[in-house]
């Protein structure tokens, strides 16, 4: 049964909203100063397309022309520079596909090109996604020397049978070796794990999370396997755990990670503080806080703000189309502004992934809209026990985190 918040609590929520002063805006624009800006770089190739993957990734059946793709990335960035003049870059994320397939020389040239053209903040987080294959792990030291300071390894499972079921091309021994090599070169290492895998038992999921905790990394991302459209698994579904068992797995891993000192700060992300180092992923935090990001590379997406508009754009998805477009400086396939009616839902769909929620003034700072745009929906969600206000932060309750889609539905137009 969903608990009902007393009327007095709803009244308190109204008071919370009324107490927030409107943020100053640029003349007539509705938006305050542009939000923080991050850069995403997409590497679209991988060795083998996994049956669950719906990312823009393509099997590299022939040798990739890294020089041509690097030139296209640089041209893409230079074409986009007028949209982001003088805005500091808080983080860089090189994702894919499998970026660790690129040569160390290409990674070095890419990061050098970015530093020459962009004002990267001192100590900016620079993440590269990697698979645990031996050949890629041998390049970790070179990636670190090039300037990468955070590595994200797509382990997914430490069970060889489950890795085979997922179509992965590494085994558990390679995963362990890759983690050890990563920790020798990087202070900040993330492991991607999945649970509710084909025919997975609770005990098997528990062994995976125990192994991840014992590996020594400071960040773990744990994702529920979902059958996404346009994937092989969606076309031919494997036998998966039922919803009750999947929920038991989720609760188990949250409890184990919490007991091991990991903070559950985002729907699927857990970070363990290491001394003075903030292990939370700053790049993803910018997404969830409705910050701006410029995406370059095949299929990359951007969300950018100016004084009167927030818009999204996407690059050509197919690597060949992207490379062909580079000859004409034509990189963008779609571009559209976010309507005022959609802004509340867009903001909340991101911000409510954070377990701590967001400070109320942030809504106006990032959307240019008054809090009254979400007040009615927020009060309804509070009455359903899905949302609460604590110390000026609007955040999902435990119930809201368990039924996040129901909570987000309150704010989608």
C-alpha positions in Angstrom: 0.0 0.0 0.0 1.3 3.5 -0.9 1.4 5.7 2.2 -0.6 8.9 2.0 1.1 12.1 3.2 -1.1 14.1 5.5 -2.6 17.3 4.3 -0.3 19.2 6.7 2.7 17.8 4.8 1.3 19.0 1.5 0.8 22.4 3.0 4.4 22.4 4.1 5.5 21.6 0.5 3.6 24.7 -0.7 5.5 26.7 1.9 8.8 25.2 0.6 8.0 26.3 -2.9 6.9 29.8 -1.8 10.1 30.3 0.2 12.3 30.1 -2.9 13.2 33.4 -4.4 13.1 33.6 -8.2 16.6 33.5 -9.7 17.9 36.5 -11.5 17.7 36.2 -15.3 19.2 37.9 -18.3 17.0 40.6 -19.7 13.7 39.1 -20.8 15.3 35.6 -21.4 13.9 33.5 -18.6 17.3 31.7 -18.3 20.1 32.5 -15.9 23.7 32.0 -16.7 24.4 29.0 -18.9 24.7 25.7 -16.9 28.0 23.8 -16.7 29.2 22.3 -20.0 30.6 18.8 -20.6 31.9 17.2 -23.7 31.0 13.8 -25.0 33.1 12.1 -27.7 31.6 9.0 -29.4 33.7 6.1 -30.8 31.2 4.0 -32.8 33.1 0.8 -33.4 33.3 -2.5 -31.4 34.6 -6.0 -32.1 31.2 -7.6 -31.7 27.7 -6.2 -31.2 26.3 -7.5 -28.0 22.7 -8.9 -28.2 21.4 -6.5 -25.5 23.1 -3.3 -26.8 21.0 -0.5 -28.3 23.8 2.0 -28.4 25.1 3.4 -31.7 27.8 0.8 -32.1 29.0 -1.0 -35.2 31.1 -4.1 -35.7 34.5 -3.2 -37.2 34.7 -5.8 -39.9 37.6 -4.0 -41.6 40.4 -1.9 -40.1 39.1 1.4 -38.8 40.7 4.5 -40.5 41.5 6.2 -37.2 43.2 9.2 -38.8 40.1 10.0 -40.9 37.8 9.6 -37.9 40.1 11.8 -35.7 40.1 14.5 -38.4 36.3 14.3 -38.6 36.0 14.7 -34.8 38.2 17.8 -34.8 36.3 19.3 -37.7 33.0 18.6 -35.9 34.3 20.3 -32.8 35.6 23.3 -34.7 32.2 23.7 -36.4 30.5 23.7 -33.0 32.8 26.1 -31.3 30.7 29.2 -32.0 27.9 27.7 -29.9 30.1 27.3 -26.8 32.5 30.2 -27.0 34.5 30.8 -23.8 32.5 28.2 -21.8 34.7 26.1 -19.6 34.5 22.3 -20.0 34.0 20.5 -16.7 34.4 17.0 -18.0 35.1 14.9 -21.1 33.6 11.4 -21.6 34.9 9.2 -24.5 32.2 6.5 -25.0 31.1 4.0 -27.5 31.2 1.4 -29.0 34.5 0.5 -27.5 36.9 3.5 -27.3 39.7 1.4 -25.8 40.0 -0.2 -29.3 41.6 3.1 -30.5 45.4 3.3 -30.5 47.1 5.1 -27.7 48.5 7.5 -30.4 45.0 8.4 -31.5 43.8 8.9 -27.9 46.8 11.2 -27.3 46.2 13.2 -30.5 42.5 13.5 -29.7 43.0 14.8 -26.2 45.7 17.2 -27.4 43.3 18.6 -30.0 40.6 19.1 -27.3 43.0 20.9 -25.0 44.1 23.2 -27.9 40.6 24.2 -28.7 38.6 24.1 -25.5 39.1 25.7 -22.0 39.2 22.5 -19.9 38.9 23.3 -16.2 42.0 22.3 -14.2 41.6 18.8 -13.0 38.6 18.1 -15.4 37.4 14.6 -15.2 38.3 12.7 -18.5 36.7 9.3 -18.7 37.4 6.6 -21.3 35.2 3.5 -21.6 37.1 0.2 -21.9 36.4 -3.5 -22.4 38.4 -6.0 -20.3 40.1 -7.6 -23.3 43.8 -8.3 -22.9 44.9 -6.2 -25.9 43.0 -3.2 -24.6 44.2 -3.5 -21.0 47.8 -3.4 -22.2 47.1 0.2 -23.4 45.8 1.5 -20.1 49.1 3.1 -19.1 49.3 4.9 -22.4 45.8 6.2 -22.1 46.7 7.5 -18.6 49.8 9.2 -20.1 47.6 10.8 -22.8 45.5 12.5 -20.1 42.7 10.1 -19.3 42.2 10.2 -15.5 39.1 7.9 -15.1 38.5 4.5 -16.6 35.1 2.8 -17.0 35.4 -1.0 -17.6 32.4 -2.9 -19.0 32.7 -6.1 -17.0 28.9 -6.9 -16.8 29.5 -10.2 -14.9 32.3 -12.3 -13.4 30.5 -15.5 -14.4 31.8 -17.1 -17.6 28.5 -18.7 -18.4 26.7 -15.4 -18.0 29.3 -13.6 -20.1 28.7 -16.1 -22.9 24.9 -15.6 -22.6 25.5 -11.8 -22.9 27.6 -12.3 -26.0 30.7 -10.8 -24.3 34.1 -11.7 -25.8 36.1 -11.6 -22.6 36.1 -14.1 -19.7 36.2 -13.5 -15.9 39.9 -14.0 -15.7 40.5 -11.2 -18.3 38.1 -9.0 -16.3 40.1 -9.5 -13.1 43.4 -8.8 -14.9 42.0 -5.7 -16.5 40.8 -4.3 -13.2 44.2 -4.9 -11.6 45.9 -3.1 -14.5 43.4 -0.3 -14.4 44.0 0.3 -10.7 47.8 0.4 -11.3 47.3 3.4 -13.6 44.1 5.2 -12.5 42.9 6.5 -9.1 39.3 6.4 -10.4 38.0 3.2 -11.9 34.3 2.3 -12.5 32.9 -1.1 -13.1 29.8 -1.6 -15.2 27.8 -4.6 -13.9 24.4 -6.0 -14.9 22.0 -8.1 -13.0 18.8 -10.0 -13.8 20.8 -11.8 -16.4 19.5 -14.8 -18.4 18.7 -17.6 -15.9 20.6 -15.8 -13.1 20.0 -16.8 -9.5 20.2 -14.6 -6.5 23.3 -16.4 -5.4 25.0 -15.8 -8.7 24.1 -12.1 -8.6 25.5 -12.0 -5.1 28.8 -13.5 -6.2 29.1 -10.9 -8.9 28.6 -8.0 -6.6 30.9 -9.5 -3.9 33.6 -9.8 -6.5 33.1 -6.3 -7.7 33.3 -4.9 -4.1 36.4 -6.9 -3.4 38.2 -5.7 -6.6 39.2 -2.4 -5.0 37.4 0.0 -7.3 35.8 3.1 -6.0 32.8 3.3 -8.3 30.3 0.6 -9.4 27.4 1.1 -11.9 24.8 -1.7 -11.5 22.2 -2.0 -14.2 19.1 -4.1 -14.6 19.3 -5.9 -17.9 16.4 -4.6 -20.1 15.2 -5.8 -23.5 15.6 -2.7 -25.6 13.9 -2.4 -29.0 16.0 -3.1 -32.1 18.3 -5.5 -30.2 18.8 -9.2 -30.7 17.5 -9.9 -27.2 14.3 -8.0 -27.9 13.7 -10.0 -31.1 14.5 -13.3 -29.4 14.2 -12.8 -25.6 16.3 -15.1 -23.4 14.8 -16.6 -20.2 15.1 -13.8 -17.6 14.4 -13.7 -13.8 10.9 -12.6 -12.9 10.2 -9.2 -11.5 10.2 -10.4 -7.9 13.6 -12.0 -8.2 15.0 -9.0 -10.0 13.7 -6.8 -7.2 15.4 -9.1 -4.6 18.7 -8.8 -6.6 18.4 -5.0 -6.6 17.8 -4.8 -2.8 20.6 -7.3 -2.2 23.2 -5.3 -4.1 22.1 -2.0 -2.6 22.5 -3.5 0.9 25.9 -5.0 0.1 27.3 -1.9 -1.5 26.0 0.3 1.3 27.6 -2.0 3.9 30.9 -1.8 2.0 30.9 2.0 2.2 29.5 2.8 -1.2 27.0 5.7 -1.4 24.0 5.1 -3.7 23.9 8.5 -5.2 22.1 7.8 -8.5 19.6 5.2 -9.7 22.3 2.8 -10.9 25.5 4.4 -9.5 27.4 3.8 -6.3 30.6 5.6 -5.2 33.0 5.0 -2.4 35.0 8.1 -1.2 38.7 7.6 -1.4 40.5 10.1 0.8 39.9 13.6 -0.6 38.9 12.2 -4.0 35.2 12.5 -5.0 34.5 9.2 -6.8 31.1 10.2 -8.1 31.0 10.5 -11.9 31.1 14.3 -12.5 30.2 13.9 -16.1 27.0 12.0 -15.4 26.1 14.3 -12.5 26.1 17.1 -15.0 23.6 15.2 -17.1 21.3 14.5 -14.2 21.5 18.1 -13.0 20.3 19.2 -16.5 23.6 20.7 -17.4 24.7 21.3 -21.0 26.8 18.9 -23.0 28.2 19.0 -26.5 28.4 15.6 -28.3 30.8 15.0 -31.2 31.2 11.8 -33.2 28.8 9.5 -35.0 25.4 9.5 -33.4 26.4 11.8 -30.5 23.8 14.0 -28.9 24.0 17.5 -27.5 21.9 19.6 -25.2 22.8 23.3 -25.3 21.4 26.5 -23.8 21.5 30.1 -24.8 19.7 33.1 -23.4 16.3 32.2 -24.7 16.3 28.6 -26.0 17.4 25.1 -24.9 17.9 22.8 -27.8 19.0 19.3 -28.6 20.8 18.1 -31.7 22.1 14.7 -32.9 25.0 13.8 -35.3 24.7 11.4 -38.2 24.5 7.9 -36.7 26.2 5.8 -39.3 30.0 6.2 -39.2 30.2 6.4 -43.0 27.5 9.1 -43.2 29.3 11.0 -40.5 32.6 10.7 -42.3 31.0 11.8 -45.6 29.4 14.7 -43.8 32.8 15.8 -42.6 33.8 16.7 -46.1 31.0 19.2 -46.2 31.2 20.2 -42.5 27.7 18.8 -42.3 27.5 16.8 -39.1 24.0 17.4 -37.6 21.1 15.1 -38.6 18.4 16.6 -36.3 18.0 19.7 -34.2 15.1 20.9 -32.2 14.3 23.2 -29.3 12.7 22.0 -26.1 9.3 23.5 -25.7 8.3 25.2 -22.4 5.6 22.6 -22.0 8.2 19.8 -22.1 10.9 21.5 -20.0 9.5 20.4 -16.6 9.4 16.8 -17.6 12.8 16.9 -19.2 14.4 18.4 -16.1 12.7 16.1 -13.6 13.4 13.0 -15.7 17.0 13.7 -15.1 17.1 15.3 -11.7 15.0 12.7 -10.0 17.6 10.0 -10.9 19.6 11.5 -8.1 18.8 10.0 -4.7 19.6 13.3 -3.0 17.3 15.2 -5.5 18.1 18.8 -6.3 17.9 22.2 -4.5 14.6 23.9 -5.5 16.2 27.0 -7.1 18.1 24.8 -9.6 14.8 24.1 -11.5 14.5 27.8 -12.4 18.2 28.2 -13.0 18.3 25.4 -15.5 14.9 25.8 -17.2 14.1 29.5 -16.9 10.6 28.5 -15.5 9.1 29.4 -12.2 8.6 26.6 -9.6 4.9 26.9 -10.1 5.4 24.9 -13.3 6.1 21.7 -11.2 4.3 22.6 -8.0 1.0 20.8 -8.7 2.7 17.6 -9.9 5.2 17.7 -7.0 2.3 18.0 -4.4 0.5 15.1 -6.0 3.7 13.0 -5.9 4.2 13.9 -2.2 0.7 12.8 -1.4 1.4 9.4 -3.0 4.6 9.1 -0.9 6.9 9.3 -3.9 8.5 12.7 -3.3 9.7 14.7 -0.3 11.5 18.0 0.6 14.4 17.7 2.9 16.7 20.7 3.7 15.6 22.5 0.6 16.2 19.5 -1.6 13.3 18.0 -3.6 14.1 14.3 -3.7 12.4 10.9 -4.4 11.5 8.9 -1.3 12.6 5.2 -1.1 9.1 4.4 -2.5 9.7 7.0 -5.3 13.1 5.4 -6.2 11.4 1.9 -6.4 8.6 3.3 -8.6 10.6 5.9 -10.5 8.7 5.6 -13.7 5.4 6.3 -11.8 7.1 9.3 -10.2 8.4 10.7 -13.5 5.0 10.2 -15.1 3.7 12.9 -12.8 5.9 15.5 -14.6 5.7 14.4 -18.2 3.4 16.5 -20.4 
